[in-house]
Amino acid sequence: MNTGSRAPLLAMRGIIKSFGGAQALRGVDFDLARGEIHALLGENGAGKSTLMNVLSGVIAPDHGEIRVDGTSVRFTDPRSAQAAGVATIFQELDLVPSLDVTANLFLGRELTRAGVLDGRAMRRAARARLDEIGFDVDVDQPVGELSVGRRQIVAIAKALTYASRILVMDEPTAALTAAEVQRLFHVMRDIARRGVGIVYISHRLEEVPRVADRVTVLRDGRIAGTAPPTAPQSDLVALLVGRPLAELYPRRSGTFGGRVLHLEHAAYRPRRPRAGWRAPRKVSLEVRAGEVVGLASIMGAGRTELLSALYGAGGPGAWSGRVEVEERPARLTSISDARRAGVAFVSDDRRGAGLMLRDSVERNLVASVLRRVSPFFLMSQARQARLAGQAIKAFDVRPPRPELAVGALSGGNQQKVALAKEVLGEPRLLLLDEPTRGVDVGAKGEIYARIRELAAEGVGILVASSEMPELIGLCDRIVVLRGGRTVAEFPAGAAEDDILAVAESNEDDSDE
């Protein structure tokens, strides 16, 4: 980053915005230097979206001033912000899937020659723009055929066609793979080196030191603090939630019952192997009633596949080795097998596999218990309402409106619904895959508390997470997977470096 001694590229001073009687922004000061990637963190409702909507011209502030390159500006709509060099890339990308890359880059600003669309000139310009950011893609390919990560980079290229000097990126990594995140960060750093300032909004604290030059935290509509990207994660969490990190994780009980899961040299062999699917092999672990056991590994080592297979969702195939649920042999080759054995699973893809987004909170919650309580999948409306109300209260789903579509809830509250839905089925073994992915820190604390409460009620819980601090703070034990195999076990409170050293080891994991 080269900030120089000139005025900031962007300076927002004393920004105030109210909606009705609620003050969303309370005198916020925020600035951005040329060539800087400035991370903006905050819980849901902290004011991030409102502040960026002010900067993007979507809404006007009640009070305050915005300066771009030292000149006071007033944005009346998004076009006026774009004219001043401000471009925003929202989570829901402003791209048309059926159109090709070129058409998306120039949508609404098509190049013409003698009054006719000049497709050749647009393709040439599209290739040049994409080459500038080092992105190799067929400009004639429909955007809908690209992965989410590649679409994200097309959206960046589109923003840069506006000659943008300020780029606002809202949760750009939310749906990306690890490789796509790495590619995106490379593109962001390359753009910043050319003098473009980037406001990077994210929930993922672990990503901040990888890409940001500075971090600012919003809390309750105010700036809670600004820190270097190397600041300890515990300090950032304290700024986000207003309390120390140690208070985020509930106390462990340390009292466990009998084994609810016992795997010994267990392996799952699907009949038709799938490309990129790491089948569990030689897995040995146990989970006791009341215990929370973590699964740690690097990406691609088989965490998700193990949980899916234990839930009977690994596709047609068979287990070998010892597989027991509640001290009894279990087949677990279908979801119905798993449910009959008392196994429940909360997927890492709550929007794709876990929830019916267009349906109400109530319908989502009772869906998993209909089979258990009624052989004909029938339940009185009164009983449905009672069950849903109890779950909404137990998991503090907000707003507490059972008729609301799940898709209208925040990420944290969607995750609470996904968890509550499975808990209503009264499982003995609960499998959780990335239970707080895309969830802000405050909601994470609430989910952690509910997980520990379930453990205290005697449920055995096996949780996979890519966030090592989460596993260390939440779990009673941590089992390390490598190459689809269990290779080590660590007690509660083990050092992160020790766990990672085993997970990232290049030791030979062959069966020989």
C-alpha positions in Angstrom: 0.0 0.0 0.0 1.2 3.5 -0.9 -0.7 6.1 1.0 1.6 9.0 0.4 1.1 12.3 2.1 -1.9 13.5 0.1 -5.5 13.6 1.4 -7.2 10.3 1.7 -8.8 8.9 -1.4 -12.0 8.6 0.6 -13.0 10.4 3.8 -16.5 10.0 5.4 -17.0 12.3 8.4 -19.7 12.4 11.0 -22.1 10.2 9.0 -25.5 9.9 10.7 -28.5 7.9 9.4 -31.8 7.1 11.1 -34.7 5.0 10.0 -37.8 6.0 11.8 -36.8 6.3 15.4 -33.8 3.9 15.1 -30.4 5.4 14.5 -28.4 3.1 12.3 -25.2 5.3 12.1 -24.1 7.5 14.9 -21.5 9.9 13.7 -19.2 7.5 11.8 -15.8 8.5 10.5 -14.2 6.2 7.9 -11.4 6.8 5.4 -9.6 4.9 2.7 -6.1 5.5 1.2 -5.1 5.0 -2.4 -4.0 1.4 -2.9 -5.3 0.3 0.5 -7.5 -2.7 1.3 -9.4 -1.6 4.3 -11.4 -4.3 6.0 -14.7 -3.3 7.6 -16.0 -5.8 10.2 -19.2 -5.8 12.2 -22.1 -7.9 13.5 -25.4 -8.1 11.7 -27.1 -4.8 12.5 -23.9 -3.0 13.3 -24.3 -0.5 10.4 -21.9 -1.9 7.7 -24.6 -2.2 5.0 -26.0 1.2 5.9 -22.6 2.9 5.7 -21.8 1.2 2.4 -25.2 2.1 1.0 -24.5 5.8 1.9 -21.1 5.5 0.1 -22.8 3.8 -2.9 -25.5 6.4 -3.3 -28.3 4.0 -2.5 -29.4 6.1 0.5 -28.6 9.6 1.6 -27.2 10.4 5.1 -29.1 12.6 7.4 -25.8 14.4 8.4 -22.2 14.2 7.6 -19.8 14.7 4.7 -18.1 12.5 2.1 -14.9 13.6 0.4 -13.3 11.9 -2.6 -9.8 13.0 -3.4 -10.3 16.0 -1.1 -13.4 17.2 -2.9 -16.8 17.2 -1.1 -19.4 15.1 -2.9 -23.1 14.4 -2.5 -24.4 11.2 -4.0 -28.1 11.3 -4.9 -28.2 7.8 -6.5 -25.8 5.0 -7.5 -25.1 6.6 -10.8 -23.7 9.7 -9.1 -21.5 7.5 -7.0 -20.3 5.6 -10.0 -19.5 8.9 -11.7 -17.3 9.8 -8.8 -15.4 6.5 -9.1 -17.2 4.4 -6.5 -18.3 0.9 -7.5 -19.9 -1.7 -5.2 -20.0 -5.4 -5.6 -22.8 -6.9 -3.5 -23.1 -10.5 -2.4 -25.9 -11.0 -4.9 -23.8 -10.3 -8.0 -25.1 -7.9 -10.5 -24.6 -10.3 -13.4 -27.0 -11.9 -15.9 -26.3 -15.6 -16.0 -27.7 -16.1 -19.6 -25.4 -13.5 -21.1 -21.8 -14.0 -21.9 -18.9 -12.4 -20.1 -18.5 -9.6 -22.7 -22.2 -8.7 -22.6 -22.2 -8.5 -18.8 -19.1 -6.2 -18.7 -20.8 -3.7 -21.0 -24.5 -4.2 -20.1 -26.2 -0.8 -20.4 -23.0 0.8 -21.8 -22.6 -1.1 -25.0 -20.1 0.0 -27.6 -21.6 1.0 -31.0 -20.3 1.8 -34.4 -22.5 3.7 -36.8 -25.4 3.1 -34.5 -24.8 -0.7 -34.5 -23.5 -2.8 -31.6 -19.8 -3.3 -32.1 -19.3 -6.9 -30.8 -15.8 -7.2 -31.9 -14.7 -4.0 -30.1 -16.5 -5.1 -26.9 -14.9 -8.5 -27.0 -11.5 -6.9 -27.5 -12.0 -4.5 -24.6 -13.4 -7.3 -22.4 -10.2 -9.4 -23.0 -8.0 -6.4 -22.3 -9.8 -5.6 -19.0 -9.6 -9.2 -17.9 -6.0 -9.5 -18.9 -5.2 -6.4 -16.7 -6.3 -8.4 -13.7 -4.7 -11.6 -14.8 -8.0 -13.5 -15.3 -8.1 -16.1 -18.1 -11.6 -16.7 -19.2 -13.5 -17.1 -22.5 -15.3 -13.8 -23.0 -17.9 -15.6 -25.1 -18.8 -18.0 -22.3 -22.2 -17.5 -20.5 -21.6 -16.2 -17.0 -24.0 -18.9 -15.7 -21.5 -21.6 -16.7 -18.8 -20.1 -14.5 -18.1 -21.0 -10.9 -19.1 -18.5 -8.2 -15.5 -17.6 -7.7 -15.0 -16.8 -11.4 -18.2 -14.8 -11.5 -16.9 -12.8 -8.6 -13.8 -11.8 -10.6 -16.0 -11.0 -13.7 -18.0 -8.6 -11.3 -14.7 -6.9 -10.3 -13.7 -6.5 -14.0 -17.2 -5.0 -14.6 -16.7 -2.5 -11.8 -13.3 -1.5 -13.1 -14.8 -0.7 -16.5 -16.4 2.3 -14.8 -12.9 3.7 -14.2 -13.5 3.0 -10.5 -11.1 4.4 -7.9 -13.0 3.0 -4.9 -14.2 -0.6 -4.9 -16.6 -1.8 -2.2 -16.8 -5.6 -1.8 -19.6 -7.0 0.4 -18.7 -10.5 1.7 -16.9 -11.4 -1.5 -15.6 -14.8 -0.2 -18.9 -16.1 1.3 -19.5 -18.8 -1.3 -16.0 -19.4 -2.5 -13.7 -22.4 -2.2 -10.3 -22.0 -0.7 -8.6 -21.9 -4.1 -11.1 -19.3 -5.3 -10.5 -17.2 -2.2 -6.8 -17.3 -2.9 -7.3 -16.2 -6.5 -9.6 -13.4 -5.5 -7.1 -12.1 -3.0 -4.4 -12.1 -5.6 -6.7 -10.0 -7.9 -7.6 -7.6 -5.1 -3.9 -7.0 -4.2 -3.0 -6.5 -7.9 -5.8 -3.9 -8.2 -4.7 -2.1 -5.0 -1.2 -1.9 -6.3 -2.6 0.3 -9.2 -3.9 2.8 -6.7 -7.5 1.6 -6.4 -8.8 1.7 -2.8 -10.8 -1.3 -1.7 -13.3 -1.5 1.2 -13.5 -5.2 2.1 -16.6 -6.3 4.2 -16.4 -9.7 5.8 -17.4 -11.9 8.7 -14.3 -14.1 8.3 -11.7 -12.9 10.8 -9.2 -15.5 9.7 -9.1 -13.9 6.2 -8.2 -10.4 7.4 -4.5 -10.7 7.9 -4.2 -12.4 4.5 -5.5 -9.5 2.5 -6.2 -6.3 4.5 -3.9 -3.4 5.3 -6.1 -2.0 8.0 -9.2 -3.2 10.0 -12.1 -1.0 11.3 -14.8 -2.5 13.4 -18.4 -1.1 13.6 -20.6 -1.8 16.6 -24.1 -0.5 17.2 -23.7 2.2 14.5 -20.4 3.5 15.9 -16.7 2.9 15.2 -15.6 0.5 17.9 -12.0 0.7 16.9 -9.3 0.4 14.2 -6.5 -2.0 14.2 -3.7 -3.4 12.1 -4.5 -6.7 10.3 -2.0 -8.5 12.5 -4.0 -7.7 15.6 -4.8 -10.9 17.6 -8.2 -12.3 16.7 -9.2 -12.1 20.4 -8.8 -8.3 20.2 -11.0 -8.1 17.1 -13.6 -10.3 18.6 -13.7 -8.0 21.7 -14.2 -5.0 19.5 -17.0 -6.8 17.6 -19.0 -8.0 20.5 -17.9 -5.7 23.3 -16.6 -8.5 25.5 -13.5 -10.7 25.7 -13.1 -13.8 23.5 -13.0 -16.1 26.5 -16.6 -15.3 27.2 -17.6 -16.4 23.7 -17.2 -20.1 24.5 -19.4 -21.7 27.2 -17.8 -23.8 29.9 -17.4 -27.5 29.3 -19.2 -29.9 31.6 -16.5 -32.7 31.6 -19.2 -35.3 32.4 -19.9 -37.9 29.7 -22.1 -40.9 29.4 -21.9 -44.0 27.2 -20.7 -44.2 23.7 -23.2 -42.8 21.1 -20.7 -43.3 18.2 -17.8 -45.8 18.0 -15.8 -46.2 14.8 -12.9 -48.6 14.6 -10.9 -48.9 11.3 -14.1 -47.8 9.7 -14.2 -47.1 5.9 -16.9 -46.3 3.5 -16.7 -47.6 0.0 -19.2 -46.1 -2.4 -20.2 -48.2 -5.3 -19.5 -45.5 -7.8 -16.6 -43.3 -6.7 -17.1 -39.6 -7.2 -14.4 -37.3 -8.5 -13.1 -35.1 -5.7 -15.0 -37.1 -3.0 -12.6 -38.2 -0.3 -14.1 -41.4 1.1 -13.5 -42.1 4.8 -10.9 -44.9 5.3 -9.4 -46.2 8.5 -11.4 -43.9 10.8 -11.2 -44.6 14.5 -13.0 -42.4 16.9 -15.7 -42.3 19.5 -18.2 -39.7 20.8 -19.8 -40.1 24.2 -23.2 -38.8 25.4 -22.7 -35.2 26.5 -19.4 -34.8 24.6 -18.5 -32.4 21.8 -15.8 -33.9 19.6 -14.1 -31.8 16.9 -12.9 -32.9 13.5 -9.8 -30.9 12.4 -8.1 -31.1 9.0 -6.9 -29.1 6.0 -9.3 -28.5 3.1 -10.0 -31.7 1.2 -9.0 -34.2 3.9 -12.5 -35.7 4.2 -14.2 -33.9 7.0 -17.5 -33.3 5.1 -17.4 -36.7 3.5 -17.1 -38.5 6.8 -20.1 -36.6 8.3 -22.1 -37.2 5.1 -21.3 -40.9 5.1 -22.2 -41.2 8.8 -25.6 -39.6 7.9 -26.1 -42.2 5.2 -25.7 -39.5 2.5 -22.5 -40.9 0.9 -24.3 -42.5 -1.9 -24.9 -46.3 -2.5 -22.1 -48.2 -0.9 -21.1 -50.1 2.3 -19.2 -49.6 5.5 -16.4 -51.9 6.7 -14.8 -52.0 10.1 -16.7 -51.4 13.3 -19.5 -48.8 13.1 -21.7 -48.6 16.2 -24.3 -46.1 17.3 -25.3 -46.3 21.0 -23.3 -49.5 21.5 -25.2 -51.3 18.6 -23.9 -52.1 15.1 -25.3 -49.6 12.6 -25.6 -49.8 8.8 -25.7 -46.0 8.0 -26.0 -46.6 4.3 -29.0 -44.4 3.8 -30.5 -41.3 5.5 -33.4 -43.4 6.8 -30.9 -45.8 8.4 -29.2 -42.9 10.1 -32.4 -41.3 11.3 -33.7 -44.6 12.7 -30.4 -44.9 14.6 -30.9 -41.4 16.1 -28.4 -39.6 13.9 -29.0 -36.0 12.7 -26.9 -33.9 10.4 -26.6 -30.1 9.9 -25.0 -29.5 6.5 -22.4 -26.9 5.7 -24.6 -25.8 2.9 -27.7 -24.6 4.9 -29.1 -22.7 1.9 -28.7 -25.6 -0.6 -29.2 -28.7 1.4 -30.4 -27.8 4.9 -33.3 -25.3 4.5 -36.3 -24.6 2.3 -35.6 -20.9 1.9 -39.0 -20.0 0.4 -41.0 -21.8 3.1 -41.8 -20.4 6.5 -39.7 -20.9 9.6 -42.5 -23.0 11.1 -42.6 -25.4 8.1 -38.9 -25.8 8.0 -38.8 -26.6 11.7 -41.5 -29.2 11.7 -40.4 -30.9 8.5 -37.9 -33.2 10.2 -40.3 -34.4 13.0 -43.3 -35.2 10.9 -42.0 -38.7 10.1 -41.3 -39.4 13.8 -44.6 -38.1 15.2 -47.0 -39.2 12.5 -46.9 -42.2 10.1 -49.0 -40.2 7.6 -46.9 -37.0 7.8 -49.8 -35.2 9.3 -49.8 -32.9 12.3 -52.4 -30.5 13.7 -51.7 -26.9 13.0 -51.9 -26.2 16.7 -49.2 -28.8 17.4 -47.0 -27.5 14.6 -47.3 -24.0 16.0 -46.4 -25.2 19.5 -43.3 -27.1 18.4 -42.1 -24.2 16.2 -42.7 -21.7 18.9 -40.7 -23.8 21.4 -37.8 -24.1 19.0 -37.8 -20.4 18.1 -37.7 -19.6 21.8 -35.0 -22.2 22.6 -32.7 -21.0 19.8 -33.6 -17.3 20.1 -34.5 -17.1 16.3 -34.9 -13.4 15.4 -37.3 -12.0 14.5 -39.5 -14.6 16.4 -42.0 -14.9 13.6 -42.8 -18.5 12.5 -44.7 -17.3 9.4 -41.6 -15.5 8.0 -39.8 -17.1 5.0 -36.4 -18.5 6.1 -34.7 -16.8 3.2 -35.6 -13.4 4.8 -33.6 -14.2 7.9 -29.9 -13.2 8.5 -27.3 -15.9 8.1 -27.0 -16.4 11.8 -30.7 -16.9 12.3 -30.9 -19.2 9.3 -28.3 -21.4 10.9 -30.2 -21.4 14.2 -33.3 -22.7 12.3 -31.2 -25.4 10.6 -29.9 -26.5 14.0 -33.3 -26.3 15.7 -34.9 -28.3 12.9 -32.6 -31.3 13.5 -32.7 -31.0 17.3 -36.5 -31.2 17.2 -36.0 -34.8 16.0 -34.4 -35.6 19.4 -31.2 -37.1 18.0 -28.7 -39.1 20.1 -25.8 -38.2 17.8 -25.7 -34.7 16.1 -23.3 -34.2 13.2 -22.4 -30.5 12.5 -20.5 -29.4 9.4 -19.2 -25.8 9.6 -21.9 -24.8 12.1 -21.0 -21.1 12.1 -20.0 -20.6 8.5 -21.0 -17.1 7.3 -22.3 -16.2 10.8 -21.3 -13.1 12.7 -19.5 -13.3 16.0 -22.5 -12.6 18.2 -24.6 -15.3 16.6 -21.7 -17.6 16.8 -21.7 -17.2 20.6 -25.4 -18.0 20.7 -24.9 -21.1 18.6 -21.9 -22.3 20.8 -24.1 -21.9 23.9 -26.9 -24.0 22.4 -24.4 -26.7 21.3 -23.1 -26.9 24.9 -26.7 -27.0 26.2 -27.5 -29.9 23.9 -24.4 -31.7 25.1 -25.5 -31.1 28.7 -28.8 -32.8 27.8 -26.9 -35.9 26.8 -26.6 -35.5 23.0 -23.2 -36.6 21.6 -21.9 -34.1 19.1 -19.3 -34.4 16.3 -18.4 -31.1 14.7 -16.2 -30.4 11.7 -14.9 -26.8 11.3 -12.2 -25.0 9.3 -11.9 -22.5 12.1 -9.3 -23.9 14.5 -10.0 -21.4 17.4 -13.7 -22.6 17.2 -12.7 -26.2 17.7 -10.3 -25.4 20.5 -12.8 -23.2 22.3 -15.8 -25.4 21.9 -14.8 -29.1 21.9 -13.9 -31.5 24.6 -11.5 -33.4 22.3 -10.2 -32.8 18.7 -9.6 -35.6 16.3 -7.3 -34.9 13.3 -8.2 -36.2 9.8 -5.6 -36.5 7.0 -6.2 -38.2 3.7 -9.6 -39.5 4.9 -8.0 -41.2 8.0 -7.8 -40.3 11.6 -4.2 -39.7 12.5 -4.2 -38.0 15.9 -6.2 -36.8 18.9 -5.8 -33.7 21.1 -7.4 -32.8 24.4 -9.4 -29.7 25.1 -7.3 -26.5 25.0 -4.5 -27.9 22.8 -2.3 -25.5 21.0 -3.4 -24.5 17.5 0.1 -24.9 16.1 0.4 -28.4 17.4 -2.9 -29.4 15.8 -2.0 -27.7 12.5 1.4 -29.4 12.4 -0.3 -32.8 12.4 -3.1 -31.8 10.0 -0.6 -30.3 7.5 2.0 -33.0 7.7 3.2 -34.6 4.5 3.6 -38.0 6.1 2.7 -41.0 4.0 -1.0 -41.8 4.6 -1.2 -44.8 2.4 -2.8 -48.0 3.6 0.4 -50.0 3.0 
